[in-house]
Amino acid sequence: MEDLLSTLKPESWLVSAGRPLDPGAPLNVPPVPASNFIIGAGREYARDDGTPTWEALESIVGGLESGRAVAFASGMAAIAAVFDQLQAGSVVVLPDDCYQGVVGLAAAGAARGRWSVQRLAVDDTAGWVRACAAADLIWLESPSNPLLTVADLGAICEAPRKPGAIVAVDNTFATPLNQRPLDFGATVSLQSATKLIGGHSDLLAGVATTRDDALWRALKKSRELTGAIPGALEAFLAVRGARTLALRLERAQQTAMILAQRLERHPLVTCVRYPGLPSHPTHAIARRMLKGFGTIISFDLLGGAALADVVCRNVRLIRHATSLGGVESTIERRAAIPGQEHLPPSLLRLSVGIEDADDLWADLDAAIRSASAE
Ligand SMILES: *Cc1c(COP(=O)(O)O)cnc(C)c1O
């Protein structure tokens, strides 16, 4: 069965992986809300040994990148487990455009003297290549949040590294269907399963995937010692969401391309960032790194922050909410968030869901036009 699964396309793997094989077993691994198990079969305590539900999620997501995965309570818990690997005095390099939780985690550790942090522009490939020689943790996020800049993972992962250094890629926006960082040579690939893998905005979970067995064991140990375990229901829902990831992603990124093209021609829109648009600064890199351009668009409005806030209030089909990757489209003005004031003031981040493209466009266009008429 494992051999069969290794020959499948990702679309089939998502549906068939992580299922019991024993006759009479349920076709779907159920949520197993157990703290302890009867001794004798190697599984005694959930926080140490895992549960069948977490393992189903790990098997599905890990297999997508031909690696082994560890599931966590959230994307940030998975990320913190990677930072947990660092020795005191380590050098961490972060992108200039980066998930704010990671920036906060890195800053908190730096303030306590645990490590030092440098920042580099996502598209400064030569800078990243140079940084690899001295850094202990190279942290990449591609496409980045929310400017959607695409890093040249191929070139950066090939660069000579300090022995023992970790190259980590936050692959949440791409998912392993659009980009497999471990194929380029990254040490570990991170997913906030809260986003596209879960896909329904009803759970928090995270997954770290690696092909390095020692790191896999260390990440599991970190989960055991920090207690950053996924919930039984959350892991079950993440598995349930993953079954349809390929369909949802394909549909949503087709729609994102349509909306990005239409936004680019909109008289009240000044800048559209979507890696699939030829006008995107890293479009050429995106074409080499990504199988699909993803489901997130960010764009700026002629009327500035005030107009953008009204657009968020005026949308009806699209919901005014943070986060991303759900079946429902959501929109948010990112510079309104504390700590994000460096972003263009009117920047709206649109997470495209699986609704009809014309319905979404009609809603967005009406919201922009009515806002500018107010
Ligand atoms: C949401 C997100 C995270 C954090 O994930 P949580 O599940 O919210 O902890 C990390 N990186 C990126 C790119 C994200 O979008």
The ligand as an ORCA input file, in Angstrom:
! r2SCAN-3c Opt
* xyz 0 1
  C      -1.295     32.141      9.617
  C       0.129     32.041      9.263
  C       1.058     31.570     10.190
  C       0.674     31.195     11.612
  O      -0.220     30.134     11.637
  P      -1.261     29.912     12.866
  O      -1.911     28.640     12.498
  O      -2.163     31.110     12.878
  O      -0.459     29.831     14.111
  C       2.373     31.476      9.800
  N       2.768     31.837      8.568
  C       1.906     32.295      7.647
  C       2.411     32.661      6.306
  C       0.559     32.420      7.958
  O      -0.285     32.892      7.046
*
